[in-house]
Amino acid sequence: MSLGPVHASIAAYYTERVRRFGATPLGVDWHSAPSQMLRFVQLLKGIDFTQPVSLHDVGCGYGALLDHLADRHPDAVLHYVGSDLSPEMIRRARRRWRARPDTRFDVAPAPCPDVDWSVASGVFNVNVDQPEAAWEEFVAATLSDMAAHSAFGFAVNFLDPAPGSGSPQFQPLYRVPAERWAAHCERAFGCEVELIRGYGLRESTLLARRRAPPS
Ligand SMILES: C[S@@+](CC[C@H](N)C(=O)[O-])C[C@H]1O[C@@H](n2cnc3c(N)ncnc32)[C@H](O)[C@@H]1O
């Protein structure tokens, strides 16, 4: 199945969001800056910032991860690539970060850069009214790209199932037990997987490490 229509729906949805709310958490569908930053803390837990590192921020939005990194890891030697399906997001990200050295933003889909680590925050949450099978194909393809191009590992997050699930969901959100994708990453990519929870948001962060990182 071609992912073109799924990608186009995602790009249209987030382009509308950022045009409406600007380069702000609401513009990428987060309720607040603190929750956006709290997600970044979890996603970066595997990375040793005392060493130079290259990082691909998949679904980078307007580049908020760089604000977080400047705040929390100001001395990091970081080669950063952000990519996003929405050209409007990339336009704003480039404008915000044009003075930052060693920084590039790509409109996706683009050739995936080879990096030490890849992270993706919130890219699987809003399923833009896609049927579940199409959405899960998109999730699997995104994880596969991240695994293939990340020497040390990658991290993503998933919304947890709603309490009392079985009741209809009125928002087009993809909620899933993260164990399901953890098992997939172990089986398909041979990664060592950790699920991070209990950080105050109804979601899980999946941290996948390559079993034999480069020496
Ligand atoms: C919820 S927003 C989060 C943005 C950013 N990660 C943050 O936390 O501030 C998700 C973003 O991912 C982008 N996106 C979703 N799937 C993608 C993919 N496979 N490749 C690149 N961008 C993607 C969307 O266009 C959107 O801008």
The ligand as an ORCA input file, in Angstrom:
! r2SCAN-3c Opt
* xyz 0 1
  C       2.234     16.329     17.301
  S       3.278     17.176     16.154
  C       4.739     17.302     17.191
  C       5.832     18.190     16.652
  C       7.138     18.119     17.461
  N       7.654     16.757     17.473
  C       6.934     18.614     18.860
  O       6.775     17.783     19.764
  O       6.924     19.829     19.058
  C       3.704     15.900     14.997
  C       4.451     16.384     13.757
  O       4.961     15.251     13.070
  C       4.829     15.417     11.675
  N       4.888     14.048     11.105
  C       4.081     13.006     11.368
  N       4.547     11.883     10.807
  C       5.720     12.201     10.187
  C       6.692     11.461      9.455
  N       6.584     10.142      9.229
  N       7.767     12.117      8.963
  C       7.904     13.443      9.174
  N       7.003     14.208      9.848
  C       5.930     13.584     10.375
  C       3.549     16.209     11.512
  O       3.487     16.904     10.293
  C       3.613     17.140     12.746
  O       4.227     18.373     12.434
*
